[in-house]
Amino acid sequence: MTTVEPPEAAPAAPRASSRETALDPAAVVSSPGAALAPAAVRSPEEASAPPFAPSPEAAQTQALASSSEAALPPPLTSPPHAASAPAVPPSSPEPLSLLGRAARRDPYGFYRTLREEHPLLWDGRLGAWLVSRYADVAPALGDPGLVGPRRGPCCGPGTVRCDQEYAAPESAFALLREVCARTAYVLARRLAGREEADLVEEFCRWLPTGTIAAATGLSYGAVMGCSGAVPDRSRAEAPAATDLGRQRGGTGVALLAARCADQAVLTGRALASLMANLLDNPEQLELVKAVPALIGQAWDESLRRNPPIHVVLRRAVRDRATSGGTVPAGAAVALLVGAANRDPARFADPDRFDLHRTTTGGLGLGPADCPAARVAELQAECAVSALLAAMPGLRRADAFTPAESGLLTRAPRLLLVRPS
């Protein structure tokens, strides 16, 4: 693998914003000796589909109503007929809703209330049934009687087996790991000399897309579908990708990277949660430093505790019995992955981040045989390794506590750290 010389450390950035110093990772890693200068697309905000756009309730509600992936019915004034239609007591000041203040203020407390008191709840504002217990959510995710979108990532939370016909050769994963490691190294070294940095803005959101861009030879905008063309497998035909593949006897790495592009944004969010969990638990961070093989376990545990996808939307094609009642045919269903992953009936002390957790079954990004899930995991391993190598004293910034935000997907939007 080509060695990258450590770049010159950038001056300390003010806490208010770090976007002015963001780089296009494709420009950074396309040449090991490339100068660290802003590219044409300096940050995801300048692209037409920013992966970390703010998500106030109004935007979330509009997205839920208009998204073809969500495919929700119009909100109803009363629940559709079901064997049981749980409702919030009339004396409650506000009906329980995924769009309500209680869920926004403390989603995990909201999930707890649902699991304990309303395992099946009609959410009138959302226009869907909420299902929250692990014993109900996990099997429902693979139930053919609950249909989802026809497009999107190949696998999602709870998928048992990847249906991808494409089987990437192991050499492609090995080469993509090298590309990812180089990208992570450059990004991490840029932060090493800082007094303070934002890992979300300047590392986590860039690494997955930068890796794909470097492997396919395309720009950030092209990878994200912001260049006027719809992202597809033709990205693997990029000249830079073809040349890179020929060095190892094929273009498998470019094709693998292209097929995983749809997962890049979710992977970036999952990386942000992983680093937040490790920084929140210094003793476990020290374990990872001492035993790098634990990074994979940290990744799995972070996906369980703080999954990037919290809500999976489906539509019932037939009546479906679940805890608390029956979902009627034709109704929309919101499967609360974020609630299921913290169900104490499945996971002991579920709110705790535990590297040594022995109970499996967390609903993360997909099954172990899914190429996109494998790529996401290797990116997590490269990310943690690069950050700890470049910044062995990495810790949270003084008086800073990360906070998640989002509705269907959740992750910290800011993660201020002191590199040393």
C-alpha positions in Angstrom: 0.0 0.0 0.0 1.3 3.4 -0.8 2.5 5.3 2.2 1.0 8.7 2.8 3.2 11.4 4.3 1.5 13.1 7.3 0.0 16.4 6.1 0.8 19.7 7.7 -1.5 20.2 10.7 -4.2 22.8 10.1 -4.6 25.7 12.5 -7.0 25.2 15.4 -10.6 25.7 14.3 -13.1 27.7 16.3 -15.9 25.8 18.0 -18.6 27.6 16.0 -17.9 25.8 12.7 -15.4 23.5 11.1 -17.0 23.4 7.6 -14.7 26.0 6.1 -11.8 23.5 6.4 -13.7 20.4 5.1 -12.2 18.6 2.2 -13.4 16.4 -0.6 -11.9 13.0 0.4 -11.7 11.9 -3.2 -9.4 14.8 -4.0 -7.3 14.0 -0.9 -6.7 10.3 -1.5 -6.7 10.2 -5.3 -2.9 10.9 -5.1 -0.8 10.2 -2.0 1.1 13.4 -2.5 -1.9 15.5 -3.2 -2.0 18.9 -1.6 -4.6 19.3 1.1 -6.6 22.1 -0.5 -10.4 22.4 -0.7 -12.0 20.8 -3.7 -14.9 22.0 -5.8 -17.4 20.3 -3.5 -16.0 21.4 -0.1 -18.6 19.9 2.1 -21.8 17.8 1.9 -23.9 20.9 2.6 -22.9 22.2 -0.9 -24.3 19.1 -2.5 -28.0 18.8 -3.4 -28.6 15.9 -1.0 -26.8 16.7 2.2 -26.4 13.6 4.3 -26.6 15.4 7.6 -29.3 18.0 7.0 -31.2 19.3 10.0 -34.5 17.4 10.6 -37.1 19.5 12.4 -40.5 18.0 12.9 -42.0 19.9 10.0 -39.4 18.4 7.6 -39.8 15.0 9.1 -43.6 15.0 8.8 -43.4 16.2 5.2 -40.8 13.5 4.4 -43.0 10.8 6.0 -46.0 12.0 4.0 -44.3 12.3 0.6 -41.5 9.7 0.6 -42.1 6.9 -1.8 -40.1 4.6 0.4 -42.3 5.4 3.4 -45.5 4.9 1.5 -47.7 5.8 4.5 -51.4 6.2 4.2 -53.0 9.6 5.0 -53.4 10.1 8.8 -56.8 8.8 10.0 -59.0 10.4 12.6 -59.4 7.1 14.4 -57.6 3.8 14.3 -58.5 1.3 11.7 -60.4 -1.8 13.0 -58.2 -4.2 14.8 -58.7 -7.0 17.3 -57.3 -4.6 19.9 -56.8 -0.8 19.4 -54.7 0.4 22.4 -55.1 4.1 23.1 -53.6 6.6 25.5 -55.9 7.5 28.4 -58.1 10.6 27.8 -56.5 12.4 30.7 -53.1 12.3 29.0 -52.0 15.9 28.1 -50.8 14.7 24.7 -51.4 11.5 22.8 -48.3 9.3 22.4 -46.8 9.9 19.0 -43.5 9.3 17.3 -43.9 13.0 16.2 -44.7 14.3 19.7 -42.7 16.3 22.2 -42.1 13.3 24.5 -40.5 11.3 21.7 -38.3 14.2 20.6 -37.2 15.0 24.1 -36.4 11.5 25.2 -36.9 8.9 22.5 -35.5 6.0 24.7 -37.9 6.9 27.5 -40.7 7.1 24.9 -39.7 3.6 23.6 -39.7 2.3 27.2 -43.3 3.5 27.7 -44.4 1.8 24.5 -42.8 -1.5 25.3 -44.2 -1.6 28.8 -47.6 -0.2 28.3 -48.5 0.0 24.6 -46.6 -2.7 22.6 -49.0 -2.0 19.8 -50.2 1.6 19.5 -52.1 3.5 16.8 -50.2 6.7 16.1 -52.8 9.1 14.6 -50.3 11.8 13.8 -48.0 9.4 11.9 -50.8 7.4 10.5 -49.3 4.1 11.4 -49.2 1.3 14.1 -46.2 1.5 16.3 -44.6 -1.9 17.2 -41.8 -1.7 19.9 -40.9 -5.0 21.5 -38.0 -7.0 20.2 -40.1 -10.2 20.1 -42.4 -8.5 17.7 -40.1 -6.2 15.7 -37.4 -8.8 14.9 -39.7 -11.3 13.1 -41.7 -8.6 11.5 -38.7 -7.2 9.7 -38.4 -10.4 7.7 -42.2 -11.1 7.4 -43.3 -11.1 3.7 -46.7 -10.1 4.9 -45.2 -6.7 5.7 -44.1 -5.0 2.4 -41.5 -2.3 2.2 -40.0 -0.1 -0.6 -38.8 -1.6 -3.8 -35.6 0.4 -3.8 -32.9 1.4 -1.3 -30.0 -0.5 0.3 -29.9 -4.2 -0.4 -30.3 -5.1 3.3 -31.6 -3.4 6.4 -32.1 -4.1 10.1 -33.1 -7.6 10.9 -32.5 -9.0 7.4 -31.7 -12.7 7.8 -30.0 -13.4 4.5 -28.6 -11.1 1.8 -30.4 -11.5 -1.5 -27.6 -9.9 -3.5 -26.7 -12.1 -6.5 -23.3 -10.3 -6.7 -20.6 -12.0 -4.7 -17.5 -9.8 -4.4 -14.2 -11.7 -4.4 -12.2 -11.5 -1.2 -9.5 -9.6 -3.1 -11.9 -6.8 -3.6 -12.6 -6.5 0.1 -8.9 -6.6 0.8 -8.1 -3.8 -1.7 -11.1 -1.7 -0.5 -9.7 -2.0 3.0 -6.4 -0.6 1.8 -8.2 2.3 0.2 -10.3 2.9 3.3 -7.2 2.7 5.6 -5.4 5.3 3.4 -8.4 7.6 3.4 -8.9 7.3 7.2 -5.2 7.9 7.8 -5.3 11.2 5.8 -8.4 12.4 7.5 -7.2 11.5 10.9 -3.8 13.2 10.4 -5.5 16.4 9.4 -7.1 16.5 12.9 -4.1 15.4 14.9 -2.6 18.8 15.4 -5.8 20.6 16.3 -6.8 21.9 19.7 -10.3 20.9 19.0 -12.2 19.1 16.1 -15.6 17.8 15.2 -15.3 14.1 14.3 -18.8 14.1 12.7 -18.1 17.0 10.4 -14.5 16.3 9.6 -14.2 12.5 9.7 -17.2 10.3 10.2 -19.3 11.7 7.4 -16.4 11.8 4.9 -14.8 8.4 5.4 -17.4 6.1 3.8 -18.0 8.4 0.8 -14.3 9.2 0.4 -13.5 5.5 0.4 -16.1 4.9 -2.3 -15.0 7.9 -4.3 -11.3 6.8 -4.2 -12.1 3.3 -5.2 -14.3 4.3 -8.1 -12.3 7.4 -9.2 -15.3 9.7 -8.9 -16.0 12.9 -7.0 -18.0 13.2 -3.8 -20.9 14.7 -5.8 -21.0 11.9 -8.3 -20.9 9.2 -5.6 -23.7 10.9 -3.7 -25.8 11.3 -7.0 -25.5 15.1 -7.0 -23.9 15.5 -10.4 -27.0 15.1 -12.5 -26.6 11.4 -13.1 -28.3 8.7 -11.1 -25.7 6.6 -9.2 -25.5 3.1 -10.6 -23.1 0.3 -11.4 -21.5 2.3 -14.2 -19.4 4.0 -11.6 -17.2 0.9 -11.7 -16.2 1.9 -15.2 -14.5 5.1 -14.1 -10.9 5.2 -15.5 -9.2 5.5 -12.1 -11.2 2.6 -10.8 -10.4 0.5 -13.8 -6.6 1.2 -13.5 -6.7 0.5 -9.7 -8.5 -2.8 -10.3 -6.1 -3.9 -13.0 -3.2 -3.6 -10.6 -4.8 -6.6 -8.7 -6.2 -8.4 -11.7 -9.7 -7.0 -12.1 -12.1 -4.2 -11.4 -13.8 -6.0 -8.5 -13.0 -3.3 -5.9 -14.7 -0.6 -8.0 -17.8 -2.7 -8.5 -17.9 -3.5 -4.8 -17.6 0.1 -3.8 -20.2 1.2 -6.3 -22.7 -1.3 -5.0 -22.2 0.0 -1.4 -22.6 3.7 -2.2 -26.2 3.7 -1.1 -25.1 2.7 2.4 -22.5 5.5 2.8 -24.7 8.0 4.6 -25.9 5.4 7.1 -22.4 4.2 7.7 -21.3 7.7 8.4 -24.0 8.1 11.0 -23.1 4.7 12.5 -19.5 5.7 12.8 -20.5 8.9 14.6 -22.4 6.8 17.2 -19.6 4.3 17.5 -17.1 7.1 18.4 -19.5 8.7 20.7 -20.0 5.4 22.6 -16.3 4.8 22.9 -15.5 8.4 24.0 -18.4 8.1 26.6 -16.8 5.0 28.0 -13.1 5.7 28.4 -12.4 2.3 30.1 -13.8 0.5 27.1 -11.9 2.8 24.7 -8.7 1.8 26.5 -9.6 -1.9 26.0 -10.0 -1.2 22.3 -6.6 0.5 22.2 -5.0 -2.5 23.9 -6.8 -5.1 21.9 -7.7 -3.8 18.4 -9.5 -7.0 17.7 -12.3 -5.7 19.9 -13.2 -3.0 17.3 -15.6 -5.4 15.7 -17.4 -6.1 18.9 -17.6 -2.4 19.7 -19.1 -1.9 16.2 -21.8 -4.6 16.8 -22.6 -3.2 20.2 -22.9 0.4 19.0 -25.2 -0.8 16.2 -27.4 -2.4 18.8 -27.4 0.5 21.3 -27.5 3.3 18.8 -28.6 2.0 15.4 -28.5 4.4 12.5 -32.0 3.3 11.5 -34.5 3.7 14.3 -37.8 3.3 12.4 -38.6 0.9 9.5 -41.8 1.5 7.7 -43.9 -1.3 6.3 -47.5 -2.0 5.1 -49.5 -5.0 6.1 -50.8 -7.1 3.3 -52.9 -9.2 5.6 -54.1 -9.1 9.3 -51.1 -9.7 11.5 -51.3 -10.6 15.2 -48.7 -9.1 17.5 -48.3 -8.2 21.2 -51.3 -6.1 22.3 -53.6 -6.8 19.3 -53.8 -7.2 15.6 -52.5 -5.0 12.8 -55.2 -4.9 10.1 -54.5 -5.5 6.4 -53.6 -2.4 4.5 -52.4 -0.5 7.5 -49.0 1.2 7.8 -46.6 -0.2 10.4 -43.7 1.5 12.0 -41.3 -1.1 13.4 -39.2 0.7 16.1 -35.8 -0.8 15.8 -34.4 1.7 18.3 -36.9 0.4 20.9 -36.4 -3.3 20.1 -32.6 -3.0 20.4 -33.0 -1.8 24.0 -35.7 -4.2 25.1 -34.6 -5.7 28.5 -36.5 -8.8 27.7 -33.8 -9.5 25.1 -30.7 -7.6 26.3 -29.7 -7.3 29.9 -29.0 -3.7 31.0 -29.8 -2.6 27.5 -28.9 1.1 27.9 -25.3 0.2 28.7 -22.6 0.1 26.1 -20.9 -3.2 26.8 -18.0 -4.5 24.6 -18.4 -8.0 26.2 -22.1 -8.4 25.7 -22.8 -12.1 24.9 -26.5 -11.8 23.8 -26.6 -11.5 20.0 -29.4 -10.5 17.7 -29.0 -6.7 17.6 -30.9 -5.2 14.6 -28.1 -3.3 12.8 -27.3 -2.8 9.1 -27.8 -6.3 7.7 -26.6 -9.9 7.9 -22.9 -10.8 8.1 -22.9 -12.1 4.5 -24.2 -8.8 3.1 -21.4 -7.0 1.1 -22.6 -3.6 2.3 -22.6 -4.7 5.9 -19.1 -6.1 5.5 -17.9 -2.9 3.9 -19.4 -0.8 6.7 -17.6 -3.0 9.3 -14.2 -2.7 7.6 -14.7 1.1 7.4 -15.4 1.1 11.2 -12.2 -0.9 11.8 -10.2 1.4 9.7 -11.8 4.5 11.3 -11.0 3.6 14.9 -7.5 2.3 14.1 -6.6 5.5 12.2 -8.1 7.8 14.8 -6.3 6.1 17.7 -3.0 5.9 15.9 -3.1 9.6 15.0 -4.5 10.7 18.3 -3.7 8.3 21.1 -4.9 10.8 23.7 -8.2 11.3 21.9 -11.0 12.4 24.3 -14.2 14.5 24.3 -13.9 18.2 24.4 -14.3 19.8 27.8 -17.9 20.4 28.9 -19.2 18.7 25.7 -21.8 16.0 25.7 -22.9 14.5 22.3 -26.6 14.3 21.6 -28.4 12.3 18.9 -31.0 13.8 16.7 -33.3 12.5 13.9 -36.5 10.5 13.6 -36.2 7.7 11.1 -32.5 7.7 11.4 -30.5 9.0 14.5 -26.9 9.9 15.2 -24.9 12.7 16.8 -24.7 15.7 14.5 -21.7 17.1 16.5 -18.9 15.3 18.3 -16.3 17.8 19.6 -13.0 16.2 20.7 -9.6 17.1 21.9 -7.1 15.2 19.7 -4.4 15.2 22.5 
